[in-house]
Amino acid sequence: MSKTKKQKKSKANNVQKVLEQQQPEKSNTLIFGGILLAMSSIGLLIFVLSYKVFDLS
């Protein structure tokens, strides 16, 4: 009975280690994507506002 408990704990630890190793890669991708999306949306906002300002004058 103690062998099965040890095996379950070791499997859970192995899964946790694998998930911890993969997480920073996803996090970096999400950060890069978020920065790119924010920069493009700010650029589009500036373009639209400047077009409306110059169109009125």
Secondary structure, 3 states (H helix, E strand, C coil): CHHHHHHHHHHHHHHHHHHHHHHHHHHHHHHHHHHHHHHHHHHHHHHHHHHHHHHHC
